[in-house]
Amino acid sequence: MTLALHGGAPVRTAPWPAWPPPLDEAQRELVTTVLDSGQWGATQGGSMCADLAAALARRSGVEHGVTVGNATLGLFAALRGLGVGPGDEVIVPAYTFVASATAVLLAGATPVIADVDPADLHLSVPAAQAALTPRTVAIMPVHLAGSPADMDPLNALAARHGLAVIEDAAQAHGAAYRGRPVGGLGDAGVYSFQASKAMTAGEGGLVVCREEAVHDAVWSVCNLGRQRGGAWYGHPSVGWNLRLTEIQAALLLPWLDRLDQEIDRRNAFCAAVERELAAIPMPAGHDGEGASGQRPVTVVPQPPGTTRDSRHLLMLRLHVPFDRSFLLAALAAEGVPLDGGYPPLGTMAALTGAGARPESCPAAVAAAREVIWVRQSMLMDDPGNAAQIAEALAKVLTS
Ligand SMILES: Cc1ncc(COP(=O)(O)O)c(C=O)c1O
């Protein structure tokens, strides 16, 4: 690795793999089957949505699944299905996509924004505990970047206080915690099939759950308040049309056959990035840290209990001061466009203006300052090219 490069030829000129990837034969065939059947909607008797829900529920270690238009609505439906509504508080982590909180607002409840663990950036158990009030009814751990949240202590906290647990697994298809698949570790789990996700139909989502009663309630929320098996114009509760289409399910079903292979590929790429980062010395002027063995860029560690990381993103922490917009622009100029990551939820005026309650979240604030991401599409590249990420970082940090 060359550390003293300044400007000159970019580290990479070839494009990174496209995401979503090109359709495979199985997807083309299944989509054509749906199109030829004339049954494109989820209420016309086709089986793709039901098959997808059953297959991904099984892979999540639970019985039930409900397909839904996207994961924001899936989180909303899970919350409503679990009885969360106005007057209730739901604890969400401060370092996540905004939809984790807006789904709570959509359900009429208050998102309480609790800090994340300073090392792994997932919902902190002590912070969640400190955020509890008599109005807390649920917690929403997020399996951030494809790494499972440390669910055992979070579930124990929820059990002690009678809280529902909704796993935001939007980024974590195929991930596992202590050998158990995510999605089935709480009362309900929610996957996203939006365009950037590990399985995608452009948009889409799925709620999985263990209990039949939760399934029926979530199904009803997504089907205009109907009762499963009940009359078409019978609406015993309030619900909405939040359904996925058969065409989307047909794009997603075959993905389950290649998901593990793709996760393996991303893990291989991430392992190679980590090895390469370990070879970058501290830039001049940071010798003190160098003496302690600290590297200028490290991979954000996985939470305890991670046995399968689906590597939706690779989060990197910088241990040297840097100008964020300069760094990202310079990396992009090197052909290595990394991502600046999330602002802390508690700093978003739209959320607090809508009633979200931020707790003190110094770890999320530090993450927003120090952490950048390698996106999933780049992680799908040949692991032999992982050195380019480290090379670009080393070049930019020493220039
Ligand atoms: C952590 C997290 N939660 C929820 C969502 C919302 O998913 P969707 O875009 O399918 O509504 C996303 C997707 O971007 C996400 O990353």
The ligand as a Tripos MOL2 file, in Angstrom:
@<TRIPOS>MOLECULE
LIG
   16    16     1     0     0
SMALL
NO_CHARGES

@<TRIPOS>ATOM
      1 C1        -33.1260    0.6560    9.7480 C.3       1 LIG1
      2 C2        -34.2400    0.9150    8.7820 C.ar      1 LIG1
      3 N1        -35.5010    0.9280    9.2260 N.ar      1 LIG1
      4 C3        -36.5380    1.1330    8.3970 C.ar      1 LIG1
      5 C4        -36.3390    1.3650    7.0650 C.ar      1 LIG1
      6 C5        -37.5230    1.6670    6.1970 C.3       1 LIG1
      7 O1        -37.6350    0.7780    5.1240 O.3       1 LIG1
      8 P1        -38.5060    1.1310    3.8460 P.3       1 LIG1
      9 O2        -37.6740    2.0110    2.9880 O.co2     1 LIG1
     10 O3        -38.7730   -0.2080    3.2290 O.co2     1 LIG1
     11 O4        -39.7520    1.7910    4.3080 O.co2     1 LIG1
     12 C6        -35.0500    1.3480    6.5430 C.ar      1 LIG1
     13 C7        -34.8120    1.5260    5.1020 C.2       1 LIG1
     14 O5        -34.2200    2.2690    4.5110 O.2       1 LIG1
     15 C8        -33.9650    1.1320    7.4260 C.ar      1 LIG1
     16 O6        -32.7110    1.1450    6.9940 O.3       1 LIG1
@<TRIPOS>BOND
     1     1     2 1
     2     2     3 ar
     3     2    15 ar
     4     3     4 ar
     5     4     5 ar
     6     5     6 1
     7     5    12 ar
     8     6     7 1
     9     7     8 1
    10     8     9 2
    11     8    10 1
    12     8    11 1
    13    12    13 1
    14    12    15 ar
    15    13    14 2
    16    15    16 1
@<TRIPOS>SUBSTRUCTURE
     1 LIG1         1 GROUP 0 **** ****
